[in-house]
Amino acid sequence: MSFFPKISFHYEVEEYLTKVFRNSELITALGTQEAENKYQSLLSRLSHPPSFTTVRVNTHLASVKHVKKLLFEEIQKQFRGLCLPVLEHPKLQDILLIPVIGPRQDLKKHPSEVIVGAQCGYAVLRGAHVYVPGIISTSRFVKAGDLVSVYSDIEGKCKRGAKEFEGIKVFLGNGISELSRSEIFSSSGPLKGLGVRMIEPVYLSPSFDNVLPSNLFLQNLPSVVVSHILNPQPGEKILDMCAAPGGKATHLATLMHDQGEVIAMDRIANKVKKIKLNAELLQLNCIKAFCYDGTKALSVEKREDEQEGPPFLPESFDRILLDAPCSGMGQRPNMAYSSTLKEVTSYQPLQRKLFTVAVKLLKPGGVLVYSTCTITLSENEEQVAWALKRFPCLQLHPQEPHIGGEGMKGAGLSLDQLKLLQRFDPAAVTLQGMDINSLQDSREDDLISLANKDCIGFFIAKFIKSKSK
């Protein structure tokens, strides 16, 4: 059941992806029709949000049981007594899962419309209200307190301040406007704050605006898996090479009981500020954030003893996380992917530069985890094949927990190697809706299994650097 249109791409990107998902290895293993069905299923799933909202509990400050109780009460308050379960994950014991109800197909549309940008629309589908900067257009006479229907301009063709829009728009649900049209498009400058309070979203998911901010971190399930796979230990020196906005860095620090050192780098200053703010909010002191280009993080000269930040000497870190910049095709929901083929193919060489630095910065016997939130072979399995050939000191290692599927065929890796990889594939589960009745009839084990599969597209590889040189 597809409620939204399949994700759309630039023509040349679509051609590129079609070749990826019809590669000869895959066709030989699955057959032409099965490979095509999986690819079409993936395109449908990418335009829909995952079936669960995942939140990571900051176990540095609170227990999972305590936060679960507070979160359950908060959801009941938001949903006016509607009883949604809050599930604990048996293998990821610091996360809570909240089922997403939807798509709700019986909502009545109102004459007054609010058009929001694509990114704002995706946030609404995952539980957010509409904030003023995300609003592009409203009907002519919208006033504060009006019931409005909210739509997403997925192609970015609506002009700011337009009084009507006849282009492609996707219905997101209904809400109450907090401001009038004239206030939203005030000439005195862009307003901040709440624009539309969603009361009947197509996908019913709790809002986390200022909800238990020190105790919870909103994070996709595979992103939580990554830190557990790196498995940092108290007292170790860890590098998070591309750390913004700090979700994984703060998770690593929490798993280390805030003992040791987490060096978090990002090359964009505003993003580094975000890492520091998140560390402060979660009361984690072992994180040191630096604005620095990871491709230049290896020092070729002797460092001053008191120098804290990058560049670093070779073999400085016990464990390294390279959650690499990528084409981001696994993010959900996404109905119109805007990057060009040139942009998509620009990531592989950058990832290899970062990877090369990471291998040199890792101590012998150390762990390197490489991850992306994309679906291509070139940024995932091909990178593993390249790394194993380029760096004889690296060995693929089993991942724990292993919740996703194995790696995808097409990069020349053996079946044993593919089993050591972890690819979260949204096409692994049939597209379906969830309502209160089906939720109440479901076993908890089945819901956990669904949450493991119906998440964003993601890839993880774990390497150990051998001690012999």
SETORRO-632409 format. One line per field, with one value per residue (C-alpha): y negated, x, z negated; residue in three letters; residue number from 1. Coordinates in Angstrom, 2 decimals, m for minus. Example, Ala and Ser with C-alpha at 12.3 -4.5 7.8 and 13.67 -1.06 7.14 Angstrom:
2
north (4.50, 1.06)
east (12.30, 13.67)
up (m7.80, m7.14)
aa (Ala, Ser)
i (1, 2)
***
This chain:
469
north (0.00, m3.21, m6.36, m8.78, m8.78, m6.91, m8.98, m10.84, m11.53, m13.53, m11.42, m10.63, m9.67, m7.34, m5.70, m5.31, m3.73, m1.40, 0.03, 0.43, 2.44, 4.49, 5.38, 8.81, 10.34, 9.37, 10.57, 13.94, 14.37, 13.14, 13.26, 10.24, 9.97, 10.33, 7.75, 5.34, 5.91, 5.18, 1.98, 0.72, 1.57, m0.44, m3.50, m3.30, m2.90, m5.82, m8.28, m7.09, m7.56, m4.55, m2.68, m3.67, m6.74, m5.82, m7.73, m7.04, m7.39, m9.35, m6.61, m8.91, m10.84, m8.53, m4.91, m3.53, m2.47, m5.97, m7.71, m5.14, m6.03, m9.79, m9.34, m7.20, m9.95, m12.62, m10.69, m10.20, m13.94, m14.79, m12.24, m13.07, m9.68, m7.55, m4.64, m3.98, m1.47, m2.52, 0.51, 1.42, 3.01, 6.37, 5.87, 2.08, 1.54, m2.24, m2.96, m3.23, m2.63, m4.39, m3.02, m5.53, m5.42, m5.95, m6.77, m8.00, m8.13, m9.43, m13.00, m15.77, m18.50, m22.17, m25.02, m27.07, m25.75, m26.15, m25.07, m24.12, m23.28, m19.66, m19.46, m20.96, m18.49, m15.52, m16.72, m16.96, m13.35, m12.36, m14.20, m17.86, m20.89, m23.54, m26.40, m29.73, m29.45, m26.31, m28.00, m29.03, m29.97, m30.26, m30.88, m34.54, m35.04, m32.73, m34.04, m32.87, m30.09, m28.90, m25.22, m24.67, m21.76, m21.49, m20.41, m19.84, m21.39, m18.41, m19.84, m23.30, m25.18, m27.27, m30.96, m32.38, m34.34, m32.97, m33.05, m29.80, m26.97, m24.56, m22.55, m19.08, m19.10, m16.27, m16.36, m16.10, m16.59, m19.33, m21.86, m25.16, m28.27, m30.12, m33.29, m35.24, m35.32, m38.91, m37.92, m34.91, m37.00, m40.15, m42.64, m43.37, m40.18, m36.42, m35.41, m32.50, m30.21, m27.98, m28.56, m25.65, m23.28, m19.90, m18.26, m15.66, m14.60, m11.89, m10.03, m10.30, m10.48, m12.33, m15.75, m15.97, m19.76, m20.39, m16.94, m15.59, m17.30, m16.14, m12.57, m11.81, m12.07, m11.54, m9.16, m6.64, m3.02, m2.17, m5.26, m3.84, m0.43, m2.02, m3.17, 0.22, 1.89, m0.42, 0.62, m2.08, m1.30, m3.65, m5.34, m4.88, m7.60, m7.64, m9.66, m10.56, m11.96, m13.56, m14.05, m16.72, m17.13, m14.94, m12.08, m9.35, m11.27, m11.75, m8.09, m6.99, m9.17, m7.67, m4.10, m4.98, m6.30, m9.70, m8.31, m8.68, m11.02, m11.42, m13.71, m14.95, m16.73, m18.52, m21.02, m23.41, m25.77, m26.01, m22.24, m22.04, m24.45, m22.02, m19.14, m21.22, m22.23, m18.62, m17.47, m20.24, m19.45, m15.75, m16.69, m14.80, m16.14, m13.77, m15.15, m17.60, m19.12, m20.73, m22.50, m20.63, m18.90, m15.17, m14.64, m16.77, m15.29, m13.32, m15.17, m14.78, m16.61, m16.10, m17.71, m19.93, m17.90, m20.25, m20.29, m18.84, m19.08, m18.00, m17.18, m13.99, m11.70, m8.27, m5.50, m7.93, m6.34, m3.11, m3.23, m5.40, m6.03, m7.22, m8.03, m9.41, m12.29, m10.54, m10.96, m10.42, m8.36, m6.22, m9.08, m8.77, m10.15, m11.68, m12.11, m14.09, m13.62, m16.82, m16.01, m15.65, m12.64, m14.73, m15.37, m11.72, m10.44, m13.07, m11.25, m8.12, m9.87, m12.02, m8.92, m7.25, m10.22, m10.17, m6.38, m6.53, m9.07, m6.97, m3.83, m5.75, m7.33, m3.96, m2.01, 1.58, 3.81, 0.91, 0.87, m1.18, m1.39, m2.85, m3.82, m5.77, m6.59, m5.77, m2.86, m2.90, m0.23, m2.78, m4.32, m1.05, 2.44, 1.07, m0.94, 2.23, 4.11, 1.18, 0.91, 4.62, 4.46, 1.12, 1.83, 5.39, 4.52, 4.41, 7.35, 7.37, 8.29, 9.60, 6.95, 7.12, 6.46, 7.60, 6.39, 5.40, 7.60, 8.67, 6.62, 6.26, 8.22, 6.31, 5.28, 8.65, 9.48, 13.11, 14.43, 14.71, 11.08, 9.91, 11.67, 9.59, 6.35, 4.80, 3.15, 1.76, 2.07, 0.44, 2.81, 5.75, 5.28, 4.92, 1.40, 1.33, m1.05, m0.82, m1.68, m1.31, 1.99, 3.66, 2.34, 3.85, 7.20, 7.36, 9.30, 7.25, 9.50, 8.81, 5.06, 5.15, 7.15, 4.53, 1.69, 3.40, 3.60, 0.58, m2.14, m4.38, m2.96, m2.52, m0.64, 0.47, 2.19, 3.02, 3.47, 4.50, 3.24, 6.08, 5.67, 6.98, 4.41)
east (0.00, 1.66, 0.11, 2.65, 4.24, 7.55, 10.65, 11.71, 15.27, 17.01, 16.94, 20.68, 20.55, 17.63, 19.60, 22.60, 20.53, 18.72, 22.09, 23.14, 20.05, 20.17, 23.87, 24.84, 25.71, 22.31, 20.43, 22.27, 21.38, 17.77, 16.61, 15.58, 12.00, 12.83, 15.64, 13.28, 10.53, 12.95, 14.13, 10.58, 9.67, 12.65, 11.55, 8.08, 9.38, 11.80, 8.92, 7.22, 8.40, 9.62, 6.99, 8.58, 10.02, 13.27, 14.62, 17.87, 17.81, 20.69, 21.59, 24.29, 21.51, 18.48, 17.41, 15.51, 12.61, 12.24, 12.35, 9.95, 7.39, 7.80, 7.59, 4.44, 2.78, 3.90, 2.48, m0.85, m0.97, m0.16, m2.63, m5.38, m5.47, m4.77, m2.72, 0.38, 2.93, 6.51, 8.70, 12.14, 14.48, 15.91, 19.26, 19.59, 18.87, 19.22, 16.48, 12.70, 10.41, 7.09, 4.84, 3.74, 0.02, m0.77, m1.21, m4.65, m6.74, m10.02, m8.93, m11.14, m9.26, m9.99, m10.33, m7.56, m4.12, m0.59, 2.26, 5.57, 8.98, 10.02, 12.31, 9.66, 7.15, 9.37, 9.72, 5.91, 5.61, 7.88, 5.91, 6.93, 4.65, 5.12, 7.45, 7.29, 10.60, 9.24, 6.10, 6.26, 2.66, m0.81, m4.30, m5.27, m7.28, m5.65, m6.04, m4.71, m6.97, m8.09, m8.24, m5.84, m4.71, m0.93, 0.78, 4.41, 5.89, 8.13, 9.64, 10.43, 8.39, 6.08, 7.01, 7.34, 4.24, 2.06, m1.69, m2.34, m0.26, m1.37, 1.86, 2.57, 1.80, 1.43, m1.16, 0.43, m2.61, m4.57, m3.64, m4.51, m2.73, m1.03, m0.57, m2.28, m0.95, 0.26, 2.19, 3.78, 5.01, 5.77, 8.03, 9.87, 11.86, 11.38, 9.46, 10.42, 8.27, 5.27, 3.28, 0.80, 0.02, m0.69, m3.84, m4.60, m1.34, m1.44, 1.15, 0.52, 3.84, 4.70, 6.34, 9.66, 9.93, 11.39, 10.30, 12.75, 15.64, 18.39, 17.11, 16.26, 17.99, 15.90, 17.96, 17.31, 17.69, 20.71, 22.54, 22.24, 23.48, 26.71, 27.92, 27.20, 29.23, 32.20, 31.80, 33.98, 35.36, 35.88, 39.28, 39.85, 40.61, 37.94, 37.71, 34.38, 35.69, 32.50, 30.53, 27.85, 25.27, 26.69, 24.21, 26.81, 29.53, 27.25, 26.21, 29.86, 30.56, 27.54, 28.63, 32.06, 30.35, 31.87, 35.34, 38.07, 38.13, 35.85, 37.33, 34.49, 35.40, 33.45, 34.63, 31.65, 31.80, 28.05, 27.79, 30.61, 28.65, 25.73, 27.94, 29.07, 25.49, 24.31, 27.19, 26.37, 22.64, 23.30, 25.90, 28.77, 32.25, 34.59, 33.70, 36.11, 34.75, 36.93, 36.22, 38.57, 38.67, 39.01, 41.03, 43.78, 43.63, 46.88, 49.97, 53.14, 55.24, 55.87, 53.14, 53.55, 52.84, 50.11, 48.28, 44.81, 43.19, 43.93, 46.05, 47.00, 50.01, 49.67, 48.21, 46.65, 43.21, 41.86, 38.70, 37.52, 34.03, 33.86, 30.19, 31.08, 29.53, 27.37, 24.63, 22.00, 19.66, 18.60, 16.94, 13.18, 10.77, 12.03, 9.75, 12.03, 15.81, 17.39, 21.13, 22.65, 24.69, 27.86, 27.04, 26.15, 29.42, 31.54, 31.28, 33.29, 36.68, 36.04, 35.13, 38.37, 40.46, 38.83, 39.17, 42.90, 43.47, 41.39, 43.49, 46.69, 45.28, 44.13, 46.30, 47.26, 44.55, 42.09, 38.56, 37.36, 33.63, 32.57, 28.93, 26.69, 22.99, 22.81, 21.86, 24.46, 27.13, 29.85, 29.67, 29.14, 30.19, 32.58, 34.32, 34.77, 36.24, 38.59, 39.64, 40.45, 42.63, 44.24, 44.98, 46.23, 46.34, 42.53, 40.23, 36.45, 34.99, 31.59, 29.17, 27.28, 24.39, 23.63, 20.07, 20.06, 20.53, 23.81, 25.65, 24.38, 25.87, 27.57, 30.97, 32.76, 32.77, 32.44, 29.29, 31.22, 32.32, 28.78, 27.51, 29.91, 28.41, 25.15, 22.80, 19.48, 17.21, 13.74, 12.61, 13.05, 9.50, 6.19, 4.77, 1.90, 0.00, m0.51, m3.69, m4.71, m6.50, m3.61, m1.24, m3.28, m3.45, 0.34, 2.81, 5.67, 8.26, 6.64, 6.67, 10.38, 11.11, 9.23, 11.15, 14.46, 13.55, 11.34, 13.91, 16.13, 18.52, 21.91, 25.20, 27.82, 31.21, 33.53, 37.30, 40.10, 43.64, 46.13, 48.93, 51.71, 53.15)
up (0.00, 1.17, m0.23, 1.27, 4.74, 5.12, 4.55, 7.72, 8.91, 11.61, 14.77, 14.71, 11.00, 11.69, 14.53, 12.23, 9.44, 11.84, 12.92, 9.27, 8.38, 11.59, 11.37, 12.71, 9.30, 7.94, 11.02, 10.89, 7.21, 7.26, 10.84, 12.90, 11.63, 7.93, 8.19, 9.95, 7.34, 4.50, 6.19, 6.81, 3.21, 2.01, 4.02, 2.46, m1.07, m0.86, m0.39, m3.60, m7.19, m9.23, m11.27, m14.59, m16.24, m17.97, m20.95, m22.75, m26.51, m28.04, m30.54, m31.93, m33.69, m33.94, m33.77, m30.78, m33.05, m34.51, m31.11, m29.65, m32.34, m31.72, m27.96, m28.21, m30.27, m27.78, m24.81, m26.58, m27.21, m23.58, m22.17, m24.71, m26.38, m23.30, m24.63, m22.52, m23.83, m24.49, m23.73, m25.05, m22.52, m23.65, m21.89, m22.13, m25.78, m25.72, m23.15, m23.28, m20.31, m19.72, m16.94, m14.30, m13.48, m9.81, m7.09, m8.15, m5.00, m6.40, m7.19, m5.79, m3.92, m4.70, m2.17, m3.82, m2.87, m4.15, m1.86, m3.50, m2.09, m1.58, m4.64, m6.89, m5.41, m6.19, m9.80, m10.06, m8.86, m11.74, m14.43, m14.27, m14.24, m11.51, m12.36, m10.57, m8.64, m6.94, m5.60, m1.92, m1.14, m2.69, m1.39, m1.07, m4.27, m6.81, m10.38, m13.73, m15.03, m11.57, m10.73, m7.83, m5.69, m5.39, m2.16, m1.20, 1.94, 2.63, 5.83, 4.45, 7.08, 4.90, 4.64, 1.15, 0.15, 2.97, 2.26, 4.11, 5.53, 8.24, 8.50, 7.08, 3.37, 0.87, m1.91, m5.38, m7.59, m9.36, m12.00, m13.64, m12.39, m15.24, m13.15, m10.40, m6.85, m7.32, m10.47, m8.74, m5.81, m7.81, m6.02, m9.26, m8.78, m9.09, m12.19, m14.37, m16.43, m15.87, m12.68, m12.60, m15.45, m13.86, m15.28, m12.59, m10.93, m8.26, m10.37, m14.09, m15.89, m19.13, m19.00, m20.84, m20.98, m24.47, m25.68, m28.31, m26.46, m28.85, m29.00, m25.37, m22.00, m18.86, m16.73, m13.95, m15.03, m12.79, m14.08, m17.60, m16.40, m15.10, m18.52, m20.09, m17.32, m17.95, m21.63, m23.26, m26.71, m29.69, m29.57, m25.83, m23.30, m20.58, m17.35, m15.72, m12.43, m11.04, m14.23, m13.70, m15.14, m17.91, m18.27, m17.91, m19.80, m22.81, m22.60, m22.58, m25.63, m27.41, m26.66, m28.14, m31.31, m30.45, m31.23, m28.63, m25.65, m22.64, m19.99, m17.80, m14.56, m11.88, m9.31, m9.64, m12.62, m13.25, m13.32, m15.87, m18.07, m17.85, m19.04, m22.03, m22.86, m22.75, m24.96, m27.44, m27.40, m28.07, m30.73, m29.11, m29.85, m27.99, m24.53, m22.95, m19.74, m17.07, m13.81, m11.50, m8.11, m8.76, m5.57, m7.16, m10.66, m10.36, m11.60, m9.56, m12.16, m15.87, m18.01, m21.00, m24.15, m25.33, m21.97, m22.45, m19.05, m15.49, m13.60, m15.45, m15.32, m13.69, m15.87, m18.38, m18.80, m20.28, m18.17, m15.29, m13.95, m10.36, m9.80, m6.43, m4.47, m1.87, 0.73, m1.99, 0.18, m2.75, m4.64, m5.09, m4.22, m0.98, 2.03, 4.33, 4.19, 5.44, 5.83, 9.29, 10.44, 10.15, 6.49, 5.83, 7.30, 5.51, 2.17, 2.95, 3.33, 0.23, m1.80, m0.68, m1.77, m5.20, m5.42, m4.60, m7.39, m9.80, m9.17, m9.89, m13.07, m14.46, m16.89, m15.98, m17.41, m17.22, m15.80, m12.83, m12.08, m8.73, m8.16, m5.78, m5.51, m1.82, 0.45, 3.26, 3.78, 4.53, 1.05, m0.81, 0.34, 2.99, 0.28, m1.78, 1.21, 1.88, m1.79, m2.12, 1.01, 0.18, m3.50, m4.15, m7.87, m7.99, m8.59, m8.48, m11.84, m12.99, m14.27, m17.53, m17.57, m14.02, m13.41, m9.74, m6.68, m5.09, m2.48, 1.08, 3.98, 6.77, 5.39, 5.79, 2.08, 1.00, m0.71, m3.99, m3.69, m2.91, m6.05, m8.16, m6.81, m7.95, m5.48, m6.69, m3.67, m3.86, m1.09, m3.50, m4.77, m2.92, m2.86, m5.31, m7.51, m11.24, m13.09, m16.72, m16.11, m14.28, m16.95, m19.77, m17.95, m17.38, m19.52, m20.96, m19.26, m15.87, m16.51, m17.44, m14.27, m12.22, m13.88, m13.02, m9.34, m8.68, m9.37, m7.26, m4.67, m6.35, m6.02, m8.58, m8.26, m11.17, m10.74, m13.10, m12.42, m12.82, m15.38, m13.13, m10.74)
aa (Met, Ser, Phe, Phe, Pro, Lys, Ile, Ser, Phe, His, Tyr, Glu, Val, Glu, Glu, Tyr, Leu, Thr, Lys, Val, Phe, Arg, Asn, Ser, Glu, Leu, Ile, Thr, Ala, Leu, Gly, Thr, Gln, Glu, Ala, Glu, Asn, Lys, Tyr, Gln, Ser, Leu, Leu, Ser, Arg, Leu, Ser, His, Pro, Pro, Ser, Phe, Thr, Thr, Val, Arg, Val, Asn, Thr, His, Leu, Ala, Ser, Val, Lys, His, Val, Lys, Lys, Leu, Leu, Phe, Glu, Glu, Ile, Gln, Lys, Gln, Phe, Arg, Gly, Leu, Cys, Leu, Pro, Val, Leu, Glu, His, Pro, Lys, Leu, Gln, Asp, Ile, Leu, Leu, Ile, Pro, Val, Ile, Gly, Pro, Arg, Gln, Asp, Leu, Lys, Lys, His, Pro, Ser, Glu, Val, Ile, Val, Gly, Ala, Gln, Cys, Gly, Tyr, Ala, Val, Leu, Arg, Gly, Ala, His, Val, Tyr, Val, Pro, Gly, Ile, Ile, Ser, Thr, Ser, Arg, Phe, Val, Lys, Ala, Gly, Asp, Leu, Val, Ser, Val, Tyr, Ser, Asp, Ile, Glu, Gly, Lys, Cys, Lys, Arg, Gly, Ala, Lys, Glu, Phe, Glu, Gly, Ile, Lys, Val, Phe, Leu, Gly, Asn, Gly, Ile, Ser, Glu, Leu, Ser, Arg, Ser, Glu, Ile, Phe, Ser, Ser, Ser, Gly, Pro, Leu, Lys, Gly, Leu, Gly, Val, Arg, Met, Ile, Glu, Pro, Val, Tyr, Leu, Ser, Pro, Ser, Phe, Asp, Asn, Val, Leu, Pro, Ser, Asn, Leu, Phe, Leu, Gln, Asn, Leu, Pro, Ser, Val, Val, Val, Ser, His, Ile, Leu, Asn, Pro, Gln, Pro, Gly, Glu, Lys, Ile, Leu, Asp, Met, Cys, Ala, Ala, Pro, Gly, Gly, Lys, Ala, Thr, His, Leu, Ala, Thr, Leu, Met, His, Asp, Gln, Gly, Glu, Val, Ile, Ala, Met, Asp, Arg, Ile, Ala, Asn, Lys, Val, Lys, Lys, Ile, Lys, Leu, Asn, Ala, Glu, Leu, Leu, Gln, Leu, Asn, Cys, Ile, Lys, Ala, Phe, Cys, Tyr, Asp, Gly, Thr, Lys, Ala, Leu, Ser, Val, Glu, Lys, Arg, Glu, Asp, Glu, Gln, Glu, Gly, Pro, Pro, Phe, Leu, Pro, Glu, Ser, Phe, Asp, Arg, Ile, Leu, Leu, Asp, Ala, Pro, Cys, Ser, Gly, Met, Gly, Gln, Arg, Pro, Asn, Met, Ala, Tyr, Ser, Ser, Thr, Leu, Lys, Glu, Val, Thr, Ser, Tyr, Gln, Pro, Leu, Gln, Arg, Lys, Leu, Phe, Thr, Val, Ala, Val, Lys, Leu, Leu, Lys, Pro, Gly, Gly, Val, Leu, Val, Tyr, Ser, Thr, Cys, Thr, Ile, Thr, Leu, Ser, Glu, Asn, Glu, Glu, Gln, Val, Ala, Trp, Ala, Leu, Lys, Arg, Phe, Pro, Cys, Leu, Gln, Leu, His, Pro, Gln, Glu, Pro, His, Ile, Gly, Gly, Glu, Gly, Met, Lys, Gly, Ala, Gly, Leu, Ser, Leu, Asp, Gln, Leu, Lys, Leu, Leu, Gln, Arg, Phe, Asp, Pro, Ala, Ala, Val, Thr, Leu, Gln, Gly, Met, Asp, Ile, Asn, Ser, Leu, Gln, Asp, Ser, Arg, Glu, Asp, Asp, Leu, Ile, Ser, Leu, Ala, Asn, Lys, Asp, Cys, Ile, Gly, Phe, Phe, Ile, Ala, Lys, Phe, Ile, Lys, Ser, Lys, Ser, Lys)
i (1, 2, 3, 4, 5, 6, 7, 8, 9, 10, 11, 12, 13, 14, 15, 16, 17, 18, 19, 20, 21, 22, 23, 24, 25, 26, 27, 28, 29, 30, 31, 32, 33, 34, 35, 36, 37, 38, 39, 40, 41, 42, 43, 44, 45, 46, 47, 48, 49, 50, 51, 52, 53, 54, 55, 56, 57, 58, 59, 60, 61, 62, 63, 64, 65, 66, 67, 68, 69, 70, 71, 72, 73, 74, 75, 76, 77, 78, 79, 80, 81, 82, 83, 84, 85, 86, 87, 88, 89, 90, 91, 92, 93, 94, 95, 96, 97, 98, 99, 100, 101, 102, 103, 104, 105, 106, 107, 108, 109, 110, 111, 112, 113, 114, 115, 116, 117, 118, 119, 120, 121, 122, 123, 124, 125, 126, 127, 128, 129, 130, 131, 132, 133, 134, 135, 136, 137, 138, 139, 140, 141, 142, 143, 144, 145, 146, 147, 148, 149, 150, 151, 152, 153, 154, 155, 156, 157, 158, 159, 160, 161, 162, 163, 164, 165, 166, 167, 168, 169, 170, 171, 172, 173, 174, 175, 176, 177, 178, 179, 180, 181, 182, 183, 184, 185, 186, 187, 188, 189, 190, 191, 192, 193, 194, 195, 196, 197, 198, 199, 200, 201, 202, 203, 204, 205, 206, 207, 208, 209, 210, 211, 212, 213, 214, 215, 216, 217, 218, 219, 220, 221, 222, 223, 224, 225, 226, 227, 228, 229, 230, 231, 232, 233, 234, 235, 236, 237, 238, 239, 240, 241, 242, 243, 244, 245, 246, 247, 248, 249, 250, 251, 252, 253, 254, 255, 256, 257, 258, 259, 260, 261, 262, 263, 264, 265, 266, 267, 268, 269, 270, 271, 272, 273, 274, 275, 276, 277, 278, 279, 280, 281, 282, 283, 284, 285, 286, 287, 288, 289, 290, 291, 292, 293, 294, 295, 296, 297, 298, 299, 300, 301, 302, 303, 304, 305, 306, 307, 308, 309, 310, 311, 312, 313, 314, 315, 316, 317, 318, 319, 320, 321, 322, 323, 324, 325, 326, 327, 328, 329, 330, 331, 332, 333, 334, 335, 336, 337, 338, 339, 340, 341, 342, 343, 344, 345, 346, 347, 348, 349, 350, 351, 352, 353, 354, 355, 356, 357, 358, 359, 360, 361, 362, 363, 364, 365, 366, 367, 368, 369, 370, 371, 372, 373, 374, 375, 376, 377, 378, 379, 380, 381, 382, 383, 384, 385, 386, 387, 388, 389, 390, 391, 392, 393, 394, 395, 396, 397, 398, 399, 400, 401, 402, 403, 404, 405, 406, 407, 408, 409, 410, 411, 412, 413, 414, 415, 416, 417, 418, 419, 420, 421, 422, 423, 424, 425, 426, 427, 428, 429, 430, 431, 432, 433, 434, 435, 436, 437, 438, 439, 440, 441, 442, 443, 444, 445, 446, 447, 448, 449, 450, 451, 452, 453, 454, 455, 456, 457, 458, 459, 460, 461, 462, 463, 464, 465, 466, 467, 468, 469)
***
